Amino acid sequence: MRLRARIPPVEPAVMLPPAICPYDNCQGQFFKDHQLHCKRPLRDTTIDHVVVYRRRCLSCGRTHRVYPHGVSRAQQSDRLKGHTVLLYTLGISYRGVEDFLATFGHRVDHTTVYRNVQAAGEAARQLRQTWLHHIRGKVAVVGSDLTYVRSNGEQVAVAVAVDGADGMMLDIELLDNQETETLKGWLEPLLKLVGAEVLSSDDQDGFKAVADAAGVSHQICRRHVTRND
Ligand SMILES: [Zn+2]
């Protein structure tokens, strides 16, 4: 397998004004320049700021910013975002990506890396798993763990899967609930993908059911997951 990455470029001179007013309840197509040449700091691999402008929608009267190609409302450029997702795809942990980019003077904290990967969607995570599978052969023992965190007053389950041999992160996922079916929907394809023989987890019933469904043996281990995120 060979990974080929297409990292989005940043082109400060190419402005991309939206054709239709970006506000939800407006279809305005006519605008008037409101404020030109606003310098905005940017986190990027090459440049440290871009020039954006504001324009006013003639239908609703609200203003919005117009950004150059490769730049959005986010503090980071699409290019820097692309680098974080690529590094993650190559098997580097969230904190590892943060540390690596820091050596080049680019500050992106690991939660931003995590969010970028989530935004890149399923494809990035699949690619990472396939890549890990490819470069490392088979992952014989997969350790998995569910922890609960509060988010906006609601409890969410954070599911983690690691390579049992070295604690290397295989996947991390926020699950809607802790039902066996939900757990299975996430973990079973992963076990198959990496060719696991053993699932190692605590003794929650769900894990045993997933192991059975995936045709791997189940090993109970209370502290198998070495945090590597
Ligand atoms: Zn409008």
Residues whose N, C-alpha, C, O or C-beta is under 5 A from the ligand:
A	BS01	ZN	C21 C26 G28 C57 S59 C60 G61
